[in-house]
Amino acid sequence: MHIVSPSFEVLDNLDQESLAVRIEFCGRICYKSEDKIDQNSALPFVTKMAEHGHNSVLEMGVVTLQIHCRDEHKVTKLFFTQPKYLHIDHRGGELLITGSVRAFREMLMFHPDCGMVRAMCSYLNSRHPYFFSTILPKNGLQDDPTISVTKMELADIDRLPPEKLAKHRHIGVKFIVNRAITHEIVRHRPCSFLQESQRYCRYSDDKFGSEVTFIKPMFFEKDSPEYSIWHKAMLDTEQMYLQLLETSSPQAARTVLPNSCKTELIVYANLAEWRHIFNLRTTKAAEPSMREVMIPLHEEFKSRFPNIFS
Ligand SMILES: Cc1cc2nc3c(=O)[nH]c(=O)nc-3n(C[C@H](O)[C@H](O)[C@H](O)COP(=O)(O)OP(=O)(O)OC[C@H]3O[C@@H](n4cnc5c(N)ncnc54)[C@H](O)[C@@H]3O)c2cc1C
C-alpha cells in the first residue's frame, strides 16, 4: 500500500499546445496510459475518441472564435438553436464564441442547416479535419461569403475585459485527491471532467507498483490511534481488493475500494465557473479536505488572474 498527500497542478502548459495534444493529455488520465504519449500519438488518439464517441474527452479542447457576420438574420438563427454549450458575446454582427470540440461537433450534427454553425465548423474542419471527418454533411461545408471566422489567440483572450475574460478563458487543473473529494467536485455541472478509471486500472499491475494508493487523511495526526485504525482498514482493504483481482475484473474488485483511494481528476472550466467553485469550496462550510486543496489553488488563481479572483 502506498500513501500520498493530496495535490493539484494548474495545466497552463497545455494552453500553448494544439487541440489534439491537449485532448490526448487529458484523455489518457482515464486509462493511466500517459506512457504512450509521443510526438505522433495525439492525432490517432483523438481520431479514435471522435470515432468511438468518447465525447467527454473532446470537451478538453476549447477554442475561441471571432466572427463577423454581415447578415443579422443568420445570427438570429444561431440563437434559435439555443446553443447550451457555447459561450457567446454578441454585438451587432460581431461575435465572440467559445466552445469545445465536442460542442462544435454536436452543433454541426444537430443543426447542420444553420449558416453560422456551418461557417464555424468549416473553419475548424479546415484546420482539424480529424474531428469532423465522420460527421460532415453530404453536401460538404462550403464557406459562406457573408460570415468570416478567425481564431482568437490566447494572448488576446487574456487581454479581454474582466467579465469577458471570465466567460471565455478556460483553464484545466489536475487534482490528485481521494474519491470523496472528486465525488463532490464533479457536482459542478458547467465543468468538463476526466477521471482515472477504476474499471480500467488494475492496481495489481507493475505500472501501479502492484499496490493500491491512498490519500493521507488530513483528519488524523500521524501516530494517533485514529490514524492506526485508518491505516489498518486500508491495508485490509488492499488485501481484499488484490485477492478479488485473482478471479475477478477490476470493475468487480473495485467494489471494496474506499473513499480514501487516490484518484486523478482533470477539471476544465472557464474562470467564471472556477470563481463559483472557490466561493463554495473554500469557506468554513466546505469539507476540510476539499479546503486543503481549494484554498491554495484559489491563491494560485488570484496571482494569475487578479482582476477576476481578488
Ligand atoms: C458546503 C456544501 C455542502 C453540500 N452538501 C450537499 C448535500 O448534502 N447533498 C447534496 O446532494 N449536495 C450537496 N452539496 C452540493 C451542492 O448541492 C451542489 O450540487 C454543488 O455545490 C454544485 O454547485 P451549484 O449547484 O451551485 O453550481 P454548479 O453545478 O457549479 O453550477 C454553476 C452555476 O450554473 C448554473 N446551473 C448549473 N446547472 C443548472 C441547472 N440545471 N439549472 C439552473 N442553473 C444551473 C447555476 O447558476 C449555478 O450557480 C454541497 C455543497 C457544498 C458547497
The ligand as an ORCA input file, in Angstrom:
! r2SCAN-3c Opt
* xyz 0 1
  C     -20.919     23.047      1.890
  C     -21.636     22.204      0.876
  C     -22.478     21.200      1.286
  C     -23.168     20.409      0.359
  N     -23.992     19.401      0.786
  C     -24.671     18.649     -0.112
  C     -25.549     17.591      0.299
  O     -25.720     17.328      1.487
  N     -26.176     16.861     -0.648
  C     -26.033     17.122     -1.975
  O     -26.648     16.454     -2.815
  N     -25.207     18.104     -2.403
  C     -24.530     18.864     -1.516
  N     -23.672     19.838     -1.958
  C     -23.515     20.053     -3.401
  C     -24.394     21.222     -3.886
  O     -25.756     20.912     -3.694
  C     -24.156     21.497     -5.374
  O     -24.555     20.378     -6.148
  C     -22.727     21.786     -5.726
  O     -22.143     22.631     -4.779
  C     -22.669     22.442     -7.127
  O     -22.932     23.825     -7.000
  P     -24.054     24.628     -7.748
  O     -25.279     23.827     -7.961
  O     -24.204     25.963     -7.078
  O     -23.453     25.042     -9.127
  P     -22.715     24.346    -10.368
  O     -23.225     22.990    -10.687
  O     -21.256     24.560    -10.208
  O     -23.244     25.320    -11.498
  C     -22.779     26.701    -11.606
  C     -23.931     27.582    -11.973
  O     -24.535     27.125    -13.182
  C     -25.942     27.280    -13.127
  N     -26.569     25.955    -13.289
  C     -25.928     24.776    -13.497
  N     -26.799     23.795    -13.716
  C     -28.028     24.359    -13.637
  C     -29.358     23.858    -13.802
  N     -29.572     22.563    -14.062
  N     -30.368     24.712    -13.675
  C     -30.147     26.019    -13.425
  N     -28.935     26.562    -13.265
  C     -27.884     25.746    -13.381
  C     -26.237     27.930    -11.792
  O     -26.289     29.335    -12.000
  C     -25.045     27.587    -10.949
  O     -24.773     28.561     -9.961
  C     -22.990     20.633     -1.044
  C     -22.126     21.662     -1.440
  C     -21.449     22.434     -0.509
  C     -20.518     23.520     -1.002
*
